[in-house]
């Protein structure tokens, strides 16, 4: 009986979390529109991945969400929390799949969203650029509690999918949010989850989720595209260095109508986490900050 109960518990947890399938993955199988639903922090469903139901304030909730932040992102994360006046939790569902988002409503009226974190990012992918050491998980953190909750899951399984080929240092972001972007219109949020590398009238990712990481070309397997600047420029991490640097890729179509990838060999001085911090600054309107 105990074995049957345990198996039933695993089945229920898997169903509640969409079988670890994202909306992007489900869209390949279902010809439906995703359903978007907003929740106040004190009224979120039980299957929400963040352990913030009992927090007394949004600030307390954000402290839990950003508990595992690396030193390189600490200042900008503090600024994000300071500028946030209200938190909302959003579920985007497509069939049994679900993407959970945390929406930061900023005091200037802007809205920034971050997807639920990858809970099984290896320490080797979380090297902080300032200390050049892995950012380890504190045993008392909410992230650790979520990981313990999932011990029955297969090893290496993230919240949405198996984690592989993540550039070193970029895992520092994914342990907090599996991608970050801007929310202008809730009506286009479902489309942004289905196509995370595209922008829909101002709604979409600027820092891509893990499942959208990809090499821009089969001839450059050492590059992994992880962000966008605008519709004309993508950003890739160069995996050939221990601390990955950024490569900015021109997306203007060439004579054959394909992205030209101009400058694909030009590695910039900016590191991946520096770009992540700068992008968050721009998203929250804090680009004037000096670190």
TABELVEN-V494326 format. One line per field, one symbol per residue. ss: DSSP state (A for helix, B for strand, O for the rest). phi: phi as a letter, one per 20 degrees, with the letter a starting at -180 (. if undefined). A space follows every 50 residues. Layout:
# TABELVEN-V494326
ss: ???
phi: ???
This chain:
# TABELVEN-V494326
ss: OAAAAAAAAAAAAAAAOAAAOOAAAAOOOOOOOOBBBBBBAAAOOOOOOO OOOOOOOAAAAAAAAOOOOOAAAAAAAAAAAAABBBBBBBBBBBOOBBBB BBBBBBOOOOBBBBBOOOOOOOAAAOBOOOOOOBOOOOOOOAAAAAAAAO OOOOOOBOOOOBOOOOOOOOAAAAOOOOOBBBOOOAAAAAAAAAOOOOOB OOBBBBBOOAAAOBOOOOOOOOBBBBBBBBOOBBBBBBOOOOOOBBBBBB OOBOOOOOBOOBOOOOBBBBBAAAAAAAAAAAAOOOOOOOO
phi: .fffffffffffffffdmmmeefgffffdddcefddcdcffeceffeffe ecfdfebffffffffefefegfdffffffgffeedbdcdcdddbmeebdd cddeeefenfcddcegffecffgfecefffelcfeeeffefffffffffd fffffneefdagebmeggnffffffdbeocadddcgfdffffffcfeddd lndrfddffgfefaffbfecfedcfcbcebfdbdcdeeffdfdgdecedf effegenegflgnfeefeffeffffgffffgffemdfefdd
